[in-house]
């Protein structure tokens, strides 16, 4: 908190945004361990309200869609690896599909619920044929809804009961309670003049309606270390098993379809598993060993799990300059591995 000169502490709470995604994937893989689904199940088997989704061709002047049939129904594996045909909401994706998501209330944290908005995807075409591209997307918010459907619990209750309580993640939640509000870090944008513009808007201080598995959590470095250590330990922490070793291995395995070789120029040398990016070419990614799995949040927080050198790295920052964050991430990898 620059304005009040309050320094960061070890229990400072951060908006971790997309670092929520591996937590959501973990929740879904817990249900995999219970035999609730198979990776190649069609999503519509478990979410029948999404049956028969078509693929976008164009949009007419009156707002109606021109579509074509999907060559196959999106699978859970594709949903969990951003290859199922979905886009993101603006500004992470642009165009008519992204706009339609926004109008349907998807990721409207205080306006709608998972149950009210995710079924609206039935009336919005897929952006591309499932299994043909890697496109960062709302897939993980759909995963949160799938967790609700398979478990019979609300998504936030499932995480609290099955992950946060067992691991002792006492400061991780979808909003910061008033008793902890003074510990929530402020967020800034660094200007060329060397000053900081504050960019957080008071969000995450009230309970949301839309429980976002794609980006809704707040947490601390210590809490997230417990989650990451559980993964490094192949599913167990302090005698508490969260995931089977098989499930952890699945999450660390490349699930990109044949013909999709990577996940874009921003992440050279990486492929994708279950809600983790996975280093495939160490040299292309500042020397991080092959098999290192990781992700980051749009406010700059980032982490990686390196099972080769037995390293966990967690970096917490609240920064609105995305390219600056990516530079910091690369510098951190270089400092350790180069």
C-alpha positions as CSV (number, residue, x, y, z in Angstrom):
1,X,0.0,0.0,0.0
2,X,2.1,2.9,-1.3
3,X,-0.3,5.7,-0.3
4,X,-0.3,4.7,3.3
5,X,3.2,3.3,3.3
6,X,2.1,-0.1,4.6
7,X,4.9,-2.6,3.7
8,X,4.2,-6.1,2.4
9,X,4.2,-8.8,5.0
10,X,4.3,-12.6,4.8
11,X,0.5,-12.8,5.3
12,X,-0.3,-10.2,2.7
13,X,-3.3,-11.3,0.6
14,X,-3.1,-11.0,-3.2
15,X,-5.5,-11.3,-6.1
16,X,-4.1,-14.4,-7.8
17,X,-6.5,-14.4,-10.7
18,X,-5.5,-17.2,-13.1
19,X,-3.4,-19.0,-10.5
20,X,-6.9,-20.1,-9.5
21,X,-7.0,-22.3,-12.6
22,X,-4.7,-25.1,-11.3
23,X,-6.8,-25.2,-8.1
24,X,-9.9,-25.7,-10.2
25,X,-8.2,-28.4,-12.2
26,X,-7.2,-30.1,-9.0
27,X,-10.8,-30.1,-7.8
28,X,-12.0,-31.7,-11.0
29,X,-9.2,-34.3,-10.9
30,X,-10.3,-35.2,-7.4
31,X,-13.7,-36.1,-8.9
32,X,-11.8,-38.1,-11.6
33,X,-10.2,-40.1,-8.7
34,X,-13.7,-40.8,-7.5
35,X,-14.6,-42.2,-11.0
36,X,-17.1,-39.4,-11.8
37,X,-15.8,-38.9,-15.3
38,X,-13.2,-40.0,-17.9
39,X,-11.0,-37.6,-19.8
40,X,-12.5,-38.4,-23.2
41,X,-16.1,-38.1,-22.0
42,X,-18.0,-35.5,-24.0
43,X,-18.7,-32.5,-21.8
44,X,-22.3,-32.8,-22.7
45,X,-22.5,-36.2,-21.0
46,X,-22.2,-34.4,-17.7
47,X,-23.6,-31.0,-18.8
48,X,-26.5,-32.0,-21.1
49,X,-27.5,-28.4,-21.3
50,X,-24.4,-27.9,-23.6
51,X,-25.3,-30.7,-26.0
52,X,-25.2,-30.1,-29.7
53,X,-23.0,-26.9,-29.7
54,X,-22.3,-25.6,-33.2
55,X,-19.1,-23.9,-34.5
56,X,-18.9,-20.3,-35.5
57,X,-18.6,-19.4,-39.2
58,X,-19.8,-15.7,-39.3
59,X,-22.3,-13.4,-37.7
60,X,-25.1,-11.7,-39.6
61,X,-26.0,-8.0,-39.4
62,X,-29.1,-8.9,-37.3
63,X,-26.8,-10.6,-34.8
64,X,-27.7,-14.1,-35.7
65,X,-25.0,-16.7,-36.2
66,X,-23.9,-18.7,-39.3
67,X,-22.6,-22.0,-38.0
68,X,-21.4,-25.5,-38.9
69,X,-21.7,-28.7,-37.0
70,X,-18.9,-29.6,-34.6
71,X,-16.8,-32.5,-36.0
72,X,-17.0,-34.0,-32.5
73,X,-18.4,-32.9,-29.2
74,X,-16.0,-31.1,-26.9
75,X,-14.4,-33.6,-24.5
76,X,-13.4,-33.0,-20.8
77,X,-9.8,-33.4,-21.8
78,X,-10.2,-30.6,-24.3
79,X,-12.1,-28.5,-21.8
80,X,-9.2,-28.9,-19.3
81,X,-6.5,-28.0,-21.9
82,X,-8.1,-25.0,-23.6
83,X,-8.5,-26.9,-26.9
84,X,-12.3,-27.4,-26.8
85,X,-13.5,-24.4,-29.0
86,X,-14.1,-21.8,-26.4
87,X,-12.8,-18.2,-26.2
88,X,-12.3,-15.8,-23.3
89,X,-14.4,-12.8,-22.3
90,X,-13.2,-9.3,-23.3
91,X,-10.5,-8.1,-23.2
92,X,-8.6,-11.4,-23.2
93,X,-10.6,-12.3,-26.3
94,X,-12.3,-10.0,-28.8
95,X,-15.0,-10.4,-31.4
96,X,-18.6,-11.5,-31.4
97,X,-18.1,-14.7,-29.4
98,X,-16.3,-13.0,-26.6
99,X,-18.9,-10.2,-26.6
100,X,-21.7,-12.8,-26.4
101,X,-20.1,-14.4,-23.4
102,X,-20.0,-11.0,-21.7
103,X,-23.7,-10.4,-22.5
104,X,-24.5,-13.8,-21.0
105,X,-23.0,-12.8,-17.7
106,X,-20.1,-15.1,-17.8
107,X,-17.4,-13.8,-15.4
108,X,-19.8,-11.1,-14.2
109,X,-18.6,-11.6,-10.7
110,X,-21.4,-9.7,-9.0
111,X,-24.2,-10.0,-11.6
112,X,-24.9,-13.7,-12.2
113,X,-24.1,-17.2,-11.1
114,X,-22.4,-20.2,-12.7
115,X,-25.8,-21.9,-12.8
116,X,-27.4,-19.0,-14.5
117,X,-24.7,-18.1,-17.0
118,X,-22.8,-21.3,-18.1
119,X,-25.9,-23.0,-19.7
120,X,-26.2,-19.9,-22.0
121,X,-23.1,-21.2,-23.9
122,X,-25.6,-23.5,-25.6
123,X,-26.8,-20.6,-27.7
124,X,-23.3,-19.2,-28.5
125,X,-21.2,-21.1,-31.1
126,X,-17.8,-22.6,-30.4
127,X,-15.1,-20.3,-31.8
128,X,-13.3,-23.2,-33.6
129,X,-13.6,-26.9,-34.1
130,X,-12.7,-28.8,-30.9
131,X,-9.2,-30.2,-30.8
132,X,-7.8,-28.0,-33.6
133,X,-6.3,-25.1,-31.6
134,X,-5.0,-24.0,-28.2
135,X,-6.9,-20.8,-27.2
136,X,-6.8,-19.4,-23.7
137,X,-10.5,-19.4,-22.7
138,X,-13.3,-19.5,-20.2
139,X,-12.8,-23.3,-20.1
140,X,-11.9,-23.3,-16.4
141,X,-15.0,-21.4,-15.4
142,X,-16.9,-24.2,-17.2
143,X,-14.8,-26.7,-15.2
144,X,-16.0,-25.0,-12.0
145,X,-19.6,-25.5,-13.0
146,X,-18.7,-29.2,-13.9
147,X,-17.3,-29.6,-10.4
148,X,-20.7,-28.4,-9.0
149,X,-22.6,-30.8,-11.2
150,X,-20.4,-33.9,-10.4
151,X,-20.1,-33.2,-6.7
152,X,-23.5,-31.9,-5.8
153,X,-21.8,-29.0,-3.9
154,X,-21.4,-25.4,-4.7
155,X,-17.9,-24.8,-6.2
156,X,-16.6,-22.6,-3.4
157,X,-17.9,-25.1,-0.7
158,X,-16.2,-28.0,-2.5
159,X,-12.8,-26.1,-2.6
160,X,-13.1,-25.1,1.0
161,X,-14.0,-28.6,2.2
162,X,-11.8,-30.7,0.0
163,X,-8.7,-28.5,-0.6
164,X,-8.4,-25.4,1.5
165,X,-9.3,-26.9,4.9
166,X,-7.2,-30.2,4.5
167,X,-4.2,-28.2,3.3
168,X,-4.5,-25.5,5.9
169,X,-5.0,-22.7,3.3
170,X,-6.6,-20.4,5.8
171,X,-6.3,-17.2,3.8
172,X,-7.5,-18.5,0.4
173,X,-11.0,-17.6,-0.7
174,X,-13.1,-15.9,-3.4
175,X,-13.2,-12.7,-1.5
176,X,-11.4,-11.1,1.4
177,X,-13.4,-10.9,4.6
178,X,-13.6,-7.5,6.3
179,X,-11.5,-8.8,9.2
180,X,-8.7,-9.4,6.8
181,X,-9.2,-6.4,4.4
182,X,-6.2,-4.4,5.7
183,X,-4.0,-7.3,4.5
184,X,-5.2,-7.1,0.8
185,X,-2.4,-5.6,-1.3
186,X,-3.2,-2.7,-3.6
187,X,-2.5,-3.0,-7.3
188,X,-0.6,-0.5,-9.5
189,X,0.5,0.3,-13.0
190,X,4.0,1.6,-13.3
191,X,4.2,4.7,-15.5
192,X,7.1,5.8,-17.7
193,X,7.6,8.7,-15.3
194,X,8.5,6.2,-12.6
195,X,5.4,6.7,-10.6
196,X,2.6,4.2,-9.8
197,X,-1.1,4.6,-10.7
198,X,-3.4,2.6,-8.5
199,X,-5.6,0.2,-10.5
200,X,-7.5,-2.0,-8.0
201,X,-11.1,-1.0,-7.6
202,X,-12.2,-2.5,-4.3
203,X,-13.2,-5.8,-5.9
204,X,-12.7,-9.0,-4.0
205,X,-13.9,-7.4,-0.8
206,X,-17.5,-8.7,-1.2
207,X,-18.8,-12.2,-1.8
208,X,-19.2,-12.7,-5.6
209,X,-22.2,-14.3,-7.3
210,X,-20.1,-15.8,-10.1
211,X,-17.6,-18.2,-8.4
212,X,-14.8,-18.0,-11.0
213,X,-12.7,-21.1,-11.3
214,X,-10.7,-19.2,-14.0
215,X,-9.6,-16.3,-11.9
216,X,-11.6,-15.6,-8.7
217,X,-9.3,-16.5,-5.8
218,X,-7.3,-14.4,-3.4
219,X,-4.5,-16.0,-1.5
220,X,-1.1,-15.6,0.2
221,X,2.3,-16.9,-0.8
222,X,2.3,-19.2,2.2
223,X,-1.1,-20.7,1.3
224,X,-0.2,-21.2,-2.3
225,X,3.1,-22.8,-1.3
226,X,1.1,-25.5,0.5
227,X,-1.0,-26.2,-2.6
228,X,2.2,-26.3,-4.8
229,X,4.0,-28.5,-2.3
230,X,1.1,-31.0,-2.4
231,X,1.6,-31.2,-6.2
232,X,5.3,-31.5,-6.0
233,X,4.8,-34.4,-3.5
234,X,2.5,-36.1,-6.1
235,X,-0.8,-35.3,-4.4
236,X,0.0,-35.4,-0.6
237,X,1.0,-32.9,2.1
238,X,1.6,-33.6,5.8
239,X,-0.1,-37.0,5.6
240,X,-3.2,-35.6,3.8
241,X,-3.7,-37.0,0.3
242,X,-5.6,-34.7,-2.0
243,X,-5.0,-36.4,-5.4
244,X,-3.8,-39.8,-6.5
245,X,-0.3,-40.0,-8.1
246,X,-2.1,-40.9,-11.3
247,X,-4.2,-37.7,-11.3
248,X,-1.1,-35.6,-10.6
249,X,0.7,-37.3,-13.5
250,X,-2.3,-36.6,-15.8
251,X,-2.2,-32.9,-14.8
252,X,1.6,-32.7,-15.7
253,X,1.1,-34.5,-19.0
254,X,0.8,-32.7,-22.4
255,X,-2.8,-33.0,-23.6
256,X,-2.4,-30.8,-26.7
257,X,-4.0,-32.5,-29.8
258,X,-1.9,-33.8,-32.6
259,X,-0.9,-30.8,-34.8
260,X,-1.0,-28.3,-32.0
261,X,2.7,-27.9,-31.1
262,X,2.7,-25.2,-28.5
263,X,0.7,-22.4,-26.7
264,X,1.9,-19.3,-28.5
265,X,4.8,-16.9,-28.7
266,X,4.4,-15.6,-25.2
267,X,5.2,-19.0,-23.8
268,X,8.0,-20.5,-26.0
269,X,8.9,-24.1,-25.4
270,X,5.7,-24.9,-23.6
271,X,2.8,-27.3,-24.1
272,X,-0.3,-27.7,-21.9
273,X,-1.6,-30.3,-19.4
274,X,-4.6,-29.9,-17.1
275,X,-4.6,-26.2,-16.2
276,X,-0.8,-26.1,-16.1
277,X,1.6,-25.0,-18.8
278,X,4.4,-27.6,-19.1
279,X,7.9,-26.9,-20.2
280,X,8.8,-29.0,-23.2
281,X,11.9,-27.2,-24.5
282,X,14.1,-26.1,-21.5
283,X,16.4,-23.9,-23.6
284,X,13.5,-21.9,-25.0
285,X,12.2,-21.1,-21.5
286,X,15.3,-19.7,-19.6
287,X,16.5,-23.1,-18.7
288,X,13.5,-24.3,-16.6
289,X,13.8,-28.1,-16.8
290,X,11.5,-30.1,-19.0
291,X,8.5,-31.1,-17.0
292,X,8.3,-27.9,-15.0
293,X,4.7,-26.9,-14.7
294,X,3.4,-23.5,-14.0
295,X,1.0,-20.6,-14.6
296,X,0.4,-17.0,-13.6
297,X,-2.3,-14.4,-12.9
298,X,-3.1,-11.3,-14.8
299,X,-2.0,-9.1,-11.8
300,X,1.5,-10.5,-12.2
301,X,1.6,-13.3,-9.6
302,X,3.3,-16.4,-10.8
303,X,4.6,-19.8,-9.7
304,X,6.2,-22.9,-11.0
305,X,6.7,-26.5,-9.8
306,X,10.0,-28.1,-10.9
307,X,10.0,-31.9,-10.2
308,X,13.4,-32.3,-11.7
309,X,15.4,-30.0,-9.4
310,X,12.7,-30.2,-6.6
311,X,12.0,-26.5,-6.7
312,X,8.8,-24.5,-6.1
313,X,8.9,-20.8,-6.9
314,X,6.1,-18.5,-5.9
315,X,6.2,-14.8,-6.9
316,X,3.6,-12.3,-5.6
317,X,3.0,-8.9,-7.2
318,X,0.0,-6.7,-8.0
319,X,0.9,-5.1,-11.2
320,X,-1.3,-4.1,-14.1
321,X,1.4,-4.0,-16.8
322,X,1.2,-7.5,-18.3
323,X,4.3,-7.3,-20.5
324,X,6.4,-6.0,-17.5
325,X,5.1,-9.0,-15.5
326,X,6.2,-11.4,-18.2
327,X,9.6,-9.8,-18.2
328,X,9.9,-10.3,-14.5
329,X,8.9,-13.9,-14.8
330,X,11.6,-14.6,-17.3
331,X,14.2,-12.8,-15.2
332,X,13.3,-14.9,-12.2
333,X,13.7,-18.1,-14.2
334,X,17.1,-16.9,-15.6
335,X,18.3,-16.0,-12.1
336,X,17.7,-19.5,-10.9
337,X,18.5,-21.7,-13.9
338,X,21.0,-19.7,-15.9
